[in-house]
Structure formats: C-alpha cells, structure tokens
Amino acid sequence: MRIGIIGGTGNMGRGLAVRFVKRHIVMIGSRRREKAEETARSLMRYAKGFYQSEMEAEIIFITLPPKAVIPTLSGASSTRSR
C-alpha cells in the first residue's frame, strides 16, 4: 500500500513513517522537496520524499499544526483522473 504523509518531516509524521515503512511504501510530503528527501533518506531506502502536491497515495495522513492545514491543503487536488 502507498501511504502519504503530508507534513512528514515533523515529529508526528516522522514517527508514523518509521512505523509504516516496515510494511508499506511511504511518501513523505513537505513544502520543500529537499527536506522531504532528507527525511526519507534517514529512513533508508523504504521511503521517498515528495513535494506534497505530487503525492499519489491510497491513504494520506495530515500531520500539520492546525493553523497550517487550510493554507497547505487549499491548493491540493482531492481527485485525479486515471
């Protein structure tokens, strides 16, 4: 299963990623791709870093501070044509 974590470079997102990489493909999202890739590298080869709008996952966790949720997600697309 592909699991995306928006805000995956923070403490909560990183904690989830550590647990999920054991059995799933984890996509770590951040406003800065470099930061997401750095976090993914720290989890070895089991995770990938993405700019958060690039993630295509079956499940997405949002691990952002409450005040950042609406501004961050306002530009995100909820559906994509396949």
N, C-alpha and C positions, 0 to 999 in steps of 0.2 A: 504494500500500500504506500502511496505517496502522501506524506504529511508535510504541510507547510506551516511555518511558524512566523507570523508577522510580528516583528519586534523580537526576533530570535536571538539577538545579540545581547539582550539584557539578562539579568539573573534568572527570571522565571522562564524565559524562552530557552535559554541555555540548559536549564535543569530539565525541561521537557525533552529537549533534543538528545541529551545524554541518555535518557531512558528509552526513547523511541528508536535510536539508531541501531539498537541491538536486533531489531526485527523488521524495520521499515526503512524506506528511502526518505530521508529528511531534507527538506528545503528550508534553509534559514533565510528569512527576509529582513532587509534593513533599508533605510533611506539611502545608505551608502553601500554600494556593492562591495567595495574593498573591505569594509567592516564585516559584512556577511561572509565573505570568502575567508577572511582571517578566522572568524569563529568556526566556520566549517572545517578549516584545516586543523584547528585544535582538537576536533573530534575525529581526526584521522580521515580515512577515505570514505566514511559512511554518510557524510552529509555534504550538501552543496550549498553555496551561497548565491543568493539572487537579490536583485533589486525587487522589492516586494510586489510591484505590479507585474512582474514577469512570471510569478509562480503559477503553476498549474498543478494543483494537488486535489486529492479526493477529500481530504479533511484539512481545514485551516484553523489553527489556533491563533488567537489575537492576544498577545502578551504585552500590551502597551499600557502606559499610565492612562487613567480615564480621560484626562484633558487632551490626550493626543489621538484618541480613537477616531473621532469625527473628522478632523483635518486629514488624517492619514488615509482613511477609507473613502473619503469623498471622491477621490479620483479613481478608485478601484472599480473594475468591472465585475459584476456579480455573475454574469453568464457569458459564455463564449460559444460561438458556433463551431461545430466539429466537422 
